[in-house]
Amino acid sequence: MEEINVKHLAKLSRLRFDEVSEAKMAHDMREIVGMVAKLPDFEETRLALDVNDRMELRKDEVGASLTREQVLSNAPKTEAGCVVVPKTVE
């Protein structure tokens, strides 16, 4: 299996952690990738539903939200209290 570059992924996702956490993250990610690699291939695009498994969803609940300052503190670029994103369409 190809080695996972945790430092690069952390940079892309704007995460910071120490060397111990980095090693644990690399181990966990290898475990996840290995688990996904073991999943069987499906020929059929529709899966049969199990009528005995109701798959109940959790109820939506209003919770604490982030302040504008917290949201903007993690943005790479801001202007006039808004997040600036790269132009993608002419």
N, CA, C and O of each residue as an XYZ file, in Angstrom:
360
protein
N       0.846     -1.179      0.000
C       0.000      0.000      0.000
C       0.890      1.240      0.000
O       1.922      1.278      0.670
N       0.483      2.237     -0.748
C       1.237      3.472     -0.840
C       1.181      4.231      0.479
O       0.143      4.254      1.141
N       2.285      4.849      0.860
C       2.342      5.605      2.111
C       1.484      6.869      2.007
O       1.469      7.531      0.969
N       0.788      7.191      3.063
C      -0.087      8.363      3.099
C       0.714      9.537      3.648
O       1.299      9.442      4.727
N       0.741     10.637      2.913
C       1.474     11.829      3.325
C       0.584     12.662      4.250
O      -0.149     13.540      3.795
N       0.656     12.378      5.536
C      -0.209     13.027      6.517
C       0.096     14.516      6.620
O      -0.816     15.326      6.790
N       1.370     14.882      6.518
C       1.729     16.308      6.607
C       1.086     17.101      5.475
O       0.598     18.212      5.688
N       1.086     16.533      4.277
C       0.480     17.214      3.131
C      -1.034     17.338      3.313
O      -1.609     18.396      3.060
N      -1.673     16.256      3.750
C      -3.118     16.302      3.994
C      -3.465     17.301      5.090
O      -4.466     18.012      4.990
N      -2.648     17.357      6.127
C      -2.882     18.315      7.209
C      -2.778     19.747      6.694
O      -3.566     20.612      7.076
N      -1.806     19.990      5.831
C      -1.652     21.334      5.261
C      -2.866     21.702      4.402
O      -3.377     22.819      4.487
N      -3.323     20.756      3.577
C      -4.486     21.018      2.727
C      -5.741     21.288      3.547
O      -6.567     22.119      3.169
N      -5.885     20.588      4.666
C      -7.087     20.741      5.492
C      -6.879     21.724      6.633
O      -7.748     21.881      7.490
N      -5.726     22.385      6.645
C      -5.416     23.411      7.634
C      -5.480     22.865      9.059
O      -6.045     23.496      9.952
N      -4.891     21.677      9.261
C      -4.825     21.056     10.578
C      -3.392     21.114     11.089
O      -2.440     21.103     10.310
N      -3.257     21.174     12.395
C      -1.937     21.124     13.011
C      -1.981     20.103     14.132
O      -2.920     20.087     14.928
N      -0.961     19.247     14.195
C      -0.849     18.318     15.312
C       0.610     17.946     15.513
O       1.441     18.110     14.620
N       0.905     17.438     16.716
C       2.282     17.082     17.058
C       2.664     15.749     16.416
O       1.845     15.113     15.753
N       3.919     15.333     16.618
C       4.431     14.126     15.963
C       3.702     12.862     16.417
O       3.478     11.953     15.618
N       3.329     12.804     17.705
C       2.615     11.628     18.210
C       1.251     11.527     17.532
O       0.846     10.453     17.089
N       0.553     12.650     17.459
C      -0.758     12.666     16.799
C      -0.612     12.374     15.306
O      -1.463     11.714     14.710
N       0.474     12.870     14.707
C       0.715     12.617     13.282
C       0.888     11.116     13.022
O       0.348     10.582     12.053
N       1.637     10.447     13.887
C       1.850      9.010     13.729
C       0.532      8.256     13.900
O       0.252      7.314     13.158
N      -0.275      8.670     14.878
C      -1.568      8.015     15.096
C      -2.486      8.263     13.901
O      -3.190      7.354     13.462
N      -2.484      9.482     13.373
C      -3.316      9.817     12.216
C      -2.906      8.972     11.014
O      -3.766      8.469     10.292
N      -1.608      8.811     10.793
C      -1.122      8.000      9.670
C      -1.567      6.550      9.834
O      -1.998      5.917      8.870
N      -1.462      6.029     11.046
C      -1.892      4.650     11.316
C      -3.396      4.505     11.064
O      -3.830      3.568     10.394
N      -4.188      5.439     11.605
C      -5.649      5.381     11.432
C      -6.041      5.470      9.958
O      -6.948      4.768      9.510
N      -5.364      6.324      9.217
C      -5.693      6.484      7.801
C      -5.338      5.223      7.011
O      -6.073      4.828      6.106
N      -4.201      4.587      7.358
C      -3.848      3.326      6.702
C      -4.896      2.257      6.992
O      -5.244      1.473      6.109
N      -5.400      2.222      8.221
C      -6.443      1.268      8.596
C      -7.719      1.515      7.782
O      -8.347      0.572      7.301
N      -8.092      2.776      7.635
C      -9.309      3.118      6.885
C      -9.153      2.733      5.418
O     -10.044      2.116      4.836
N      -8.019      3.101      4.824
C      -7.784      2.773      3.414
C      -7.768      1.258      3.223
O      -8.312      0.750      2.242
N      -7.145      0.537      4.156
C      -7.125     -0.925      4.074
C      -8.523     -1.511      4.160
O      -8.850     -2.450      3.435
N      -9.351     -0.962      5.045
C     -10.721     -1.445      5.197
C     -11.518     -1.202      3.909
O     -12.260     -2.074      3.458
N     -11.359     -0.019      3.329
C     -12.082      0.300      2.095
C     -11.599     -0.599      0.960
O     -12.401     -1.035      0.134
N     -10.306     -0.879      0.912
C      -9.760     -1.744     -0.140
C     -10.333     -3.153     -0.065
O     -10.422     -3.839     -1.084
N     -10.722     -3.592      1.128
C     -11.271     -4.940      1.306
C     -12.763     -5.028      0.974
O     -13.319     -6.124      0.901
N     -13.408     -3.884      0.775
C     -14.839     -3.921      0.464
C     -15.056     -4.615     -0.877
O     -14.270     -4.430     -1.806
N     -16.105     -5.403     -0.980
C     -16.347     -6.101     -2.251
C     -16.809     -5.141     -3.342
O     -17.424     -4.112     -3.063
N     -16.505     -5.491     -4.578
C     -16.987     -4.715     -5.713
C     -18.442     -5.080     -5.965
O     -18.828     -6.245     -5.868
N     -19.241     -4.078     -6.287
C     -20.648     -4.317     -6.570
C     -20.899     -4.154     -8.061
O     -20.557     -3.130     -8.653
N     -21.489     -5.153     -8.646
C     -21.901     -5.066    -10.044
C     -23.219     -4.291    -10.125
O     -23.428     -3.471    -11.019
N     -24.086     -4.575     -9.176
C     -25.425     -3.975     -9.147
C     -25.333     -2.594     -8.502
O     -24.683     -2.436     -7.468
N     -25.972     -1.602     -9.100
C     -25.932     -0.255     -8.535
C     -27.010     -0.051     -7.475
O     -26.895      0.850     -6.644
N     -28.052     -0.873     -7.496
C     -29.109     -0.773     -6.488
C     -28.922     -1.890     -5.470
O     -28.751     -3.054     -5.830
N     -28.957     -1.519     -4.203
C     -28.825     -2.504     -3.143
C     -30.208     -2.845     -2.604
O     -31.077     -1.979     -2.503
N     -30.400     -4.096     -2.265
C     -31.682     -4.520     -1.698
C     -31.832     -3.931     -0.301
O     -30.893     -3.939      0.495
N     -33.017     -3.426     -0.018
C     -33.284     -2.865      1.300
C     -33.724     -3.965      2.250
O     -34.453     -4.881      1.871
N     -33.276     -3.861      3.472
C     -33.667     -4.808      4.512
C     -34.844     -4.194      5.266
O     -34.676     -3.194      5.965
N     -36.022     -4.777      5.133
C     -37.219     -4.219      5.767
C     -37.130     -4.300      7.284
O     -37.856     -3.582      7.971
N     -36.268     -5.146      7.827
C     -36.125     -5.258      9.273
C     -35.167     -4.216      9.853
O     -35.112     -4.029     11.069
N     -34.426     -3.548      8.997
C     -33.496     -2.505      9.442
C     -34.103     -1.156      9.078
O     -34.050     -0.734      7.923
N     -34.675     -0.488     10.064
C     -35.419      0.738      9.798
C     -34.532      1.948      9.547
O     -35.010      2.964      9.042
N     -33.267      1.863      9.884
C     -32.324      2.970      9.677
C     -32.906      4.303     10.134
O     -33.036      5.232      9.336
N     -33.247      4.398     11.384
C     -33.819      5.634     11.911
C     -32.753      6.713     11.959
O     -31.626      6.479     12.397
N     -33.128      7.894     11.502
C     -32.213      9.023     11.498
C     -32.355      9.797     12.800
O     -33.409      9.787     13.436
N     -31.283     10.462     13.181
C     -31.352     11.270     14.396
C     -32.205     12.506     14.118
O     -32.335     12.936     12.972
N     -32.780     13.065     15.170
C     -33.574     14.270     15.032
C     -32.647     15.470     14.894
O     -31.589     15.524     15.521
N     -33.049     16.425     14.076
C     -32.283     17.659     13.957
C     -32.478     18.477     15.219
O     -33.601     18.687     15.676
N     -31.378     18.930     15.766
C     -31.440     19.745     16.967
C     -30.579     20.975     16.759
O     -29.476     20.900     16.219
N     -31.104     22.109     17.199
C     -30.356     23.351     17.111
C     -29.290     23.331     18.189
O     -29.570     23.030     19.349
N     -28.084     23.648     17.805
C     -26.979     23.653     18.760
C     -26.174     24.932     18.626
O     -26.529     25.840     17.876
N     -25.101     24.979     19.358
C     -24.222     26.151     19.321
C     -23.585     26.273     17.939
O     -23.236     25.272     17.314
N     -23.442     27.492     17.480
C     -22.808     27.719     16.185
C     -21.548     28.559     16.382
O     -21.330     29.132     17.450
N     -20.731     28.621     15.350
C     -19.494     29.387     15.408
C     -19.784     30.867     15.227
O     -20.726     31.244     14.530
N     -18.971     31.702     15.855
C     -19.087     33.141     15.646
C     -18.442     33.492     14.305
O     -17.675     32.703     13.754
N     -18.747     34.648     13.799
C     -18.145     35.110     12.542
C     -16.626     35.140     12.667
O     -15.918     34.755     11.737
N     -16.129     35.592     13.806
C     -14.687     35.673     14.018
C     -14.049     34.275     13.970
O     -12.971     34.105     13.400
N     -14.707     33.288     14.562
C     -14.176     31.928     14.538
C     -14.125     31.383     13.111
O     -13.147     30.742     12.724
N     -15.169     31.634     12.336
C     -15.210     31.155     10.955
C     -14.125     31.842     10.129
O     -13.392     31.185      9.390
N     -14.026     33.151     10.253
C     -13.058     33.899      9.446
C     -11.617     33.625      9.871
O     -10.702     33.769      9.060
N     -11.399     33.233     11.125
C     -10.031     32.976     11.583
C      -9.409     31.782     10.873
O      -8.184     31.676     10.820
N     -10.211     30.888     10.330
C      -9.690     29.701      9.653
C      -9.650     29.869      8.132
O      -9.138     28.996      7.432
N     -10.178     30.967      7.621
C     -10.210     31.190      6.176
C      -8.845     31.685      5.697
O      -8.221     32.513      6.362
N      -8.375     31.185      4.548
C      -7.076     31.637      4.046
C      -7.065     33.100      3.638
O      -6.029     33.760      3.720
N      -8.233     33.624      3.189
C      -8.296     35.021      2.769
C      -9.685     35.573      3.082
O     -10.694     34.930      2.792
N      -9.732     36.766      3.674
C     -11.007     37.405      3.992
C     -10.981     38.848      3.516
O      -9.923     39.451      3.333
N     -12.178     39.381      3.323
C     -12.299     40.779      2.920
C     -13.675     41.283      3.346
O     -14.687     40.659      3.027
N     -13.720     42.382      4.047
C     -14.958     43.018      4.490
C     -15.857     42.039      5.257
O     -17.076     42.048      5.090
N     -15.246     41.198      6.096
C     -16.016     40.271      6.903
C     -16.539     39.060      6.156
O     -17.432     38.370      6.647
N     -15.994     38.789      4.970
C     -16.443     37.637      4.165
C     -15.240     36.793      3.770
O     -14.111     37.282      3.736
N     -15.488     35.536      3.474
C     -14.443     34.640      2.980
C     -14.255     34.888      1.489
O     -15.231     34.897      0.740
N     -13.027     35.086      1.052
C     -12.728     35.298     -0.368
C     -12.333     33.946     -0.952
O     -11.447     33.267     -0.433
N     -13.001     33.568     -2.034
C     -12.705     32.290     -2.707
C     -12.185     32.575     -4.121
O     -12.510     33.607     -4.709
N     -11.378     31.657     -4.661
C     -10.855     31.875     -6.016
C     -11.967     31.888     -7.054
O     -12.958     31.168     -6.931
N     -11.792     32.702     -8.060
C     -12.753     32.759     -9.167
C     -12.656     31.470     -9.976
O     -11.565     31.057    -10.368
N     -13.800     30.837    -10.226
C     -13.787     29.580    -10.965
C     -14.495     29.686    -12.307
O     -14.300     28.825    -13.165
N     -15.305     30.709    -12.514
C     -16.043     30.869    -13.753
C     -15.789     32.282    -14.277
O     -15.813     33.252    -13.519
N     -15.550     32.380    -15.554
C     -15.314     33.693    -16.164
C     -16.564     34.533    -16.165
O     -16.544     35.668    -16.641
